[in-house]
Amino acid sequence: MSRLLSTLFAVVCLSLPSVYGQVVGSAVGAGANQNLIGFGFGPLPLGVEPYAANPFSLEFTADTDVFGVESRATAPANFLDDSSSGGGDSFGAIKAADNDPFFGVVDTNNNDNPNNDPLSAVWTFDTSLNSSGLYLSMSFAAMGDFEATGSGADTFLVEAAFDGGQFAPVFESFVDDELPDVDYTLEDGSVRALADPLFLAGVQLSNNFTTLTAPLSGVGSSLSIRFSAQTDGGSEVVLFRNLEIHASDPGTGGQSGDFSGDGVVDAGDYTLWRDNFGQLEGDLLGGNGDGGAIGDSDYELWAASYGIGAGSASGATAAPEPHSAVLLLVAGLAAVRRRA
């Protein structure tokens, strides 16, 4: 990179604000873990250990059995929605362009865990600067014909504990085996009907990620989040990502255009829109876009709401022209191209 381009790039990076919003701890997301000070698995069945190359996932004899962090590149096929490739796939949650990590669970009752002992994973965060009034949010997806009762019942539980104390439930699962078949929509628009859907915290999960949020009772300088599962069978998958600790209630639906979720529609939200243009929205815009692919309509939401939350008496203010630093970079690139 030329000295001119390096300088211009530095100007852009310095002039665009950092966007963290109210998140004070995070794991299992596209970015770096935030304030994560510990991770481990709960008591494990004899002979079951984490992968040497991936300490965030357990090693089972069968590659199709999973309890741990995976991605599209490493996960077995039953997690992947490959319907858009034209091969007739009718099962999965991870879309073709989705390369972000997720924690996946399938068939914990397997040859390595024949007694179907519950498996658990624990994340511990430093909350010394935000010791109370915290909220937990996690994005979940699930697909399959789940079991409500019996030795093969599928159960999932998220719990929280401060300072190594007793865990308290946050999100608990149940299976409704009396509902009619429910539809799961694949990326190519095709629909798969399956019985007995999985609910978590009273919310019916689908093969598209849904973000659940709950307040955490307690105070402490550290916070541990424990996820536990028991599930039998390879045709029922559960996934989650974006485990986040918030300093205050992130809300179930924020201000349109506030893609960072920090309460202000500003230049940082434009940066998120620009950097993710063309991708599936998912959680990239904090639930404050218009869904689907990130595009011009999301920009219009941002422009119409620019300034809301910044303390202006009239609410939204006029959105600025494209950032001057960005224009400078474009001009510099053009100049270099002409010289070339």
C-alpha positions as CSV (number, residue, x, y, z in Angstrom):
1,M,0.0,0.0,0.0
2,S,1.4,3.4,-0.9
3,R,2.2,6.0,1.8
4,L,-0.7,8.2,0.5
5,L,-3.2,5.3,0.8
6,S,-1.9,4.3,4.2
7,T,-2.4,7.9,5.4
8,L,-5.9,8.1,4.0
9,F,-6.8,4.7,5.5
10,A,-5.6,5.9,8.9
11,V,-7.7,9.0,8.6
12,V,-10.9,7.0,7.9
13,C,-10.2,4.6,10.8
14,L,-9.6,7.4,13.3
15,S,-12.6,9.4,12.2
16,L,-15.2,6.7,12.3
17,P,-16.4,5.9,15.9
18,S,-16.0,2.6,17.6
19,V,-19.3,0.9,18.0
20,Y,-19.9,-1.3,21.1
21,G,-23.3,-0.1,22.3
22,Q,-24.2,-1.4,25.7
23,V,-22.4,-4.8,25.4
24,V,-20.0,-5.4,28.3
25,G,-19.3,-9.1,27.6
26,S,-19.6,-11.4,24.6
27,A,-18.7,-14.8,23.2
28,V,-19.5,-17.1,20.3
29,G,-19.8,-14.2,17.8
30,A,-18.2,-12.9,14.7
31,G,-15.8,-10.6,16.6
32,A,-13.4,-11.1,19.4
33,N,-14.6,-12.3,22.8
34,Q,-15.2,-9.3,25.1
35,N,-14.3,-9.5,28.8
36,L,-14.3,-13.3,28.7
37,I,-12.0,-14.6,31.4
38,G,-12.8,-18.3,31.5
39,F,-14.4,-21.1,29.5
40,G,-14.8,-24.8,30.3
41,F,-17.1,-27.8,30.1
42,G,-19.0,-29.2,33.0
43,P,-18.4,-32.7,34.4
44,L,-17.8,-34.9,31.4
45,P,-18.5,-38.6,30.8
46,L,-15.4,-40.8,31.1
47,G,-13.4,-40.7,27.9
48,V,-15.0,-37.5,26.5
49,E,-12.6,-34.6,26.1
50,P,-12.4,-31.3,24.1
51,Y,-10.8,-31.5,20.7
52,A,-7.1,-30.7,20.9
53,A,-7.4,-28.4,18.0
54,N,-10.7,-26.8,19.1
55,P,-11.0,-26.6,22.9
56,F,-14.4,-25.0,22.6
57,S,-15.9,-28.3,21.2
58,L,-16.1,-31.9,22.5
59,E,-14.6,-34.7,20.6
60,F,-16.9,-37.6,19.8
61,T,-16.2,-40.8,17.9
62,A,-18.9,-39.9,15.3
63,D,-18.3,-36.6,13.4
64,T,-22.1,-36.1,13.2
65,D,-22.4,-35.8,17.0
66,V,-21.7,-32.2,18.2
67,F,-21.5,-30.2,21.4
68,G,-19.4,-27.1,20.9
69,V,-18.4,-24.2,18.7
70,E,-18.5,-24.9,15.0
71,S,-18.7,-23.0,11.7
72,R,-20.0,-23.7,8.3
73,A,-16.5,-25.0,7.4
74,T,-16.4,-27.6,10.2
75,A,-20.0,-28.5,11.1
76,P,-21.7,-31.6,9.9
77,A,-24.3,-31.3,7.1
78,N,-27.4,-31.4,9.3
79,F,-26.6,-27.9,10.6
80,L,-26.3,-26.5,7.1
81,D,-29.0,-25.1,4.9
82,D,-27.6,-25.8,1.4
83,S,-31.0,-25.5,-0.3
84,S,-29.9,-22.6,-2.4
85,S,-27.2,-24.7,-4.1
86,G,-29.9,-26.7,-6.0
87,G,-29.1,-30.1,-4.4
88,G,-32.5,-30.6,-2.8
89,D,-31.4,-30.0,0.7
90,S,-34.4,-29.6,3.1
91,F,-32.8,-29.3,6.5
92,G,-30.5,-26.9,8.3
93,A,-30.1,-23.4,9.7
94,I,-26.7,-22.1,8.6
95,K,-27.2,-20.3,5.3
96,A,-24.8,-20.5,2.3
97,A,-23.1,-17.1,3.0
98,D,-23.1,-17.5,6.8
99,N,-19.5,-18.2,7.9
100,D,-19.8,-16.9,11.5
101,P,-19.2,-19.3,14.5
102,F,-22.0,-20.8,16.4
103,F,-22.4,-23.3,19.3
104,G,-24.1,-26.4,17.9
105,V,-25.7,-29.4,19.6
106,V,-26.8,-32.6,18.1
107,D,-27.2,-36.2,19.6
108,T,-25.5,-35.9,23.0
109,N,-26.8,-39.4,23.7
110,N,-24.2,-41.3,21.7
111,N,-21.6,-44.1,21.9
112,D,-19.3,-41.8,23.9
113,N,-22.1,-40.8,26.3
114,P,-24.4,-43.9,26.4
115,N,-26.1,-42.9,29.6
116,N,-27.1,-39.5,28.1
117,D,-25.5,-37.6,30.9
118,P,-26.2,-33.8,30.5
119,L,-23.4,-31.9,28.9
120,S,-22.7,-28.3,29.8
121,A,-20.4,-25.4,28.8
122,V,-19.6,-22.4,31.0
123,W,-18.5,-18.9,30.0
124,T,-17.2,-16.6,32.7
125,F,-17.0,-12.8,32.2
126,D,-15.3,-10.0,34.1
127,T,-18.2,-7.7,35.3
128,S,-16.2,-5.7,37.8
129,L,-17.1,-2.5,36.0
130,N,-20.7,-3.4,35.6
131,S,-21.6,-5.5,38.5
132,S,-25.4,-5.2,38.6
133,G,-28.5,-4.5,36.4
134,L,-27.1,-6.8,33.7
135,Y,-29.1,-8.5,30.9
136,L,-28.3,-11.6,28.9
137,S,-29.0,-12.0,25.2
138,M,-28.4,-15.0,23.0
139,S,-29.5,-15.8,19.4
140,F,-31.0,-19.3,19.0
141,A,-32.1,-21.5,16.1
142,A,-33.4,-25.1,16.1
143,M,-34.9,-27.6,13.7
144,G,-36.2,-31.1,14.1
145,D,-38.9,-33.3,15.5
146,F,-38.1,-33.0,19.2
147,E,-39.0,-35.4,22.0
148,A,-41.0,-34.1,25.0
149,T,-40.9,-37.1,27.3
150,G,-39.2,-40.4,28.0
151,S,-35.5,-41.3,28.2
152,G,-34.9,-39.5,24.9
153,A,-36.5,-36.2,25.9
154,D,-34.7,-33.2,24.5
155,T,-33.9,-30.6,27.2
156,F,-31.9,-27.4,27.0
157,L,-31.1,-24.9,29.8
158,V,-29.3,-21.6,30.1
159,E,-28.3,-20.5,33.7
160,A,-26.4,-17.6,35.3
161,A,-24.3,-17.3,38.5
162,F,-22.4,-14.4,40.0
163,D,-19.0,-14.8,41.7
164,G,-19.1,-18.6,41.6
165,G,-22.4,-18.8,43.4
166,Q,-25.4,-21.0,42.7
167,F,-26.7,-21.1,39.1
168,A,-30.2,-19.8,38.5
169,P,-32.2,-20.6,35.3
170,V,-32.5,-17.9,32.6
171,F,-33.9,-19.7,29.5
172,E,-35.6,-23.1,29.9
173,S,-36.8,-25.3,27.0
174,F,-39.9,-27.4,26.5
175,V,-41.3,-29.4,23.6
176,D,-44.9,-29.0,22.5
177,D,-45.9,-32.4,21.1
178,E,-49.6,-31.5,20.7
179,L,-49.1,-28.7,18.1
180,P,-49.8,-29.5,14.5
181,D,-46.8,-29.7,12.2
182,V,-44.9,-26.4,12.0
183,D,-43.2,-25.1,8.9
184,Y,-39.5,-24.4,8.6
185,T,-38.5,-22.2,5.6
186,L,-35.2,-22.9,3.9
187,E,-33.0,-20.3,2.1
188,D,-34.4,-21.2,-1.3
189,G,-38.0,-20.5,-0.1
190,S,-38.9,-24.2,0.2
191,V,-40.8,-25.3,3.3
192,R,-40.3,-28.3,5.5
193,A,-43.0,-29.3,7.9
194,L,-42.0,-31.1,11.1
195,A,-43.8,-32.1,14.3
196,D,-43.0,-31.2,18.0
197,P,-41.1,-27.9,17.8
198,L,-38.7,-26.7,20.5
199,F,-39.5,-23.7,22.7
200,L,-37.0,-21.7,24.7
201,A,-38.2,-19.2,27.3
202,G,-41.7,-19.6,25.8
203,V,-40.5,-18.7,22.3
204,Q,-40.9,-21.2,19.5
205,L,-37.6,-21.6,17.7
206,S,-37.1,-22.0,14.0
207,N,-34.2,-22.5,11.6
208,N,-33.7,-18.7,11.6
209,F,-31.9,-17.2,14.5
210,T,-34.1,-15.5,17.2
211,T,-32.6,-13.3,19.9
212,L,-33.8,-13.9,23.4
213,T,-33.1,-11.4,26.2
214,A,-33.6,-11.6,30.0
215,P,-32.5,-9.6,33.1
216,L,-30.0,-11.2,35.4
217,S,-30.7,-11.2,39.1
218,G,-27.6,-10.7,41.3
219,V,-24.5,-8.7,41.7
220,G,-20.8,-9.6,41.3
221,S,-17.5,-8.9,39.8
222,S,-17.7,-12.0,37.6
223,L,-20.6,-13.6,35.8
224,S,-20.8,-17.2,34.6
225,I,-23.3,-18.4,31.9
226,R,-23.9,-22.1,31.7
227,F,-25.6,-23.9,28.8
228,S,-26.7,-27.5,29.3
229,A,-28.2,-30.0,26.9
230,Q,-29.5,-33.6,26.6
231,T,-30.7,-34.6,23.2
232,D,-31.0,-37.9,21.4
233,G,-31.0,-38.3,17.6
234,G,-29.2,-36.8,14.7
235,S,-32.2,-35.1,13.1
236,E,-32.7,-32.5,15.8
237,V,-30.3,-29.6,15.9
238,V,-30.0,-26.6,18.3
239,L,-27.7,-23.7,17.7
240,F,-26.9,-20.4,19.4
241,R,-24.5,-17.5,18.8
242,N,-23.9,-13.9,20.0
243,L,-23.9,-14.6,23.7
244,E,-23.9,-11.1,25.0
245,I,-23.9,-9.4,28.4
246,H,-25.6,-6.0,28.4
247,A,-25.2,-3.2,30.9
248,S,-28.8,-2.3,30.5
249,D,-32.0,-3.6,28.8
250,P,-31.2,-3.9,25.1
251,G,-34.9,-4.1,24.4
252,T,-36.8,-6.4,22.0
253,G,-36.9,-3.8,19.3
254,G,-34.9,-0.6,19.0
255,Q,-34.9,2.6,17.0
256,S,-34.9,2.0,13.3
257,G,-31.5,2.9,11.9
258,D,-29.7,2.3,15.3
259,F,-27.8,-0.6,13.9
260,S,-25.2,-0.6,16.7
261,G,-27.9,-0.6,19.4
262,D,-26.2,2.1,21.4
263,G,-29.3,4.3,21.5
264,V,-28.1,6.9,19.0
265,V,-28.6,6.9,15.2
266,D,-25.2,8.3,14.1
267,A,-22.2,7.8,11.8
268,G,-21.3,4.6,13.5
269,D,-24.5,3.0,12.3
270,Y,-23.7,4.1,8.7
271,T,-20.4,2.3,9.1
272,L,-22.1,-0.9,10.1
273,W,-24.4,-0.6,7.1
274,R,-21.6,0.1,4.7
275,D,-19.3,-2.7,6.0
276,N,-22.1,-5.3,5.8
277,F,-23.8,-4.2,2.6
278,G,-25.2,-7.1,0.6
279,Q,-25.0,-9.6,3.5
280,L,-28.0,-11.3,5.1
281,E,-29.1,-9.0,8.0
282,G,-29.4,-11.6,10.8
283,D,-28.1,-9.8,13.9
284,L,-25.6,-7.6,12.0
285,L,-27.8,-4.5,12.2
286,G,-29.1,-5.2,15.8
287,G,-32.6,-6.0,14.6
288,N,-33.1,-2.3,13.6
289,G,-32.9,-2.8,9.8
290,D,-35.8,-4.0,7.6
291,G,-34.8,-7.7,7.4
292,G,-33.5,-9.6,4.5
293,A,-30.3,-8.5,2.7
294,I,-28.6,-5.3,3.9
295,G,-29.2,-2.8,1.2
296,D,-30.5,0.6,0.1
297,S,-33.7,0.4,2.2
298,D,-31.7,0.0,5.4
299,Y,-29.7,3.1,4.4
300,E,-33.0,5.0,4.0
301,L,-34.1,3.9,7.5
302,W,-30.8,5.3,8.9
303,A,-31.0,8.5,6.9
304,A,-34.6,9.2,8.1
305,S,-33.7,8.6,11.7
306,Y,-30.3,10.2,11.8
307,G,-29.7,12.1,15.1
308,I,-32.4,10.4,17.1
309,G,-31.0,9.7,20.6
310,A,-28.4,12.3,20.4
311,G,-30.3,14.8,22.5
312,S,-31.6,17.1,19.8
313,A,-34.9,18.7,20.7
314,S,-36.5,17.9,17.4
315,G,-35.6,14.2,17.3
316,A,-34.1,13.2,14.0
317,T,-31.8,15.6,12.2
318,A,-30.6,15.7,8.6
319,A,-28.3,12.9,7.7
320,P,-24.9,14.1,6.6
321,E,-23.5,13.6,3.2
322,P,-21.1,10.6,3.0
323,H,-18.4,11.0,5.6
324,S,-15.7,13.4,4.5
325,A,-13.0,11.0,5.3
326,V,-14.6,8.4,3.1
327,L,-14.8,10.9,0.3
328,L,-11.1,11.7,0.9
329,L,-10.2,8.1,0.6
330,V,-12.2,7.7,-2.6
331,A,-10.5,10.8,-4.1
332,G,-7.1,9.5,-3.1
333,L,-7.8,6.1,-4.7
334,A,-8.9,7.9,-7.9
335,A,-5.7,10.0,-7.9
336,V,-3.5,6.9,-7.5
337,R,-5.4,5.1,-10.3
338,R,-4.9,8.1,-12.7
339,R,-1.1,8.1,-11.9
340,A,-1.0,4.4,-12.6
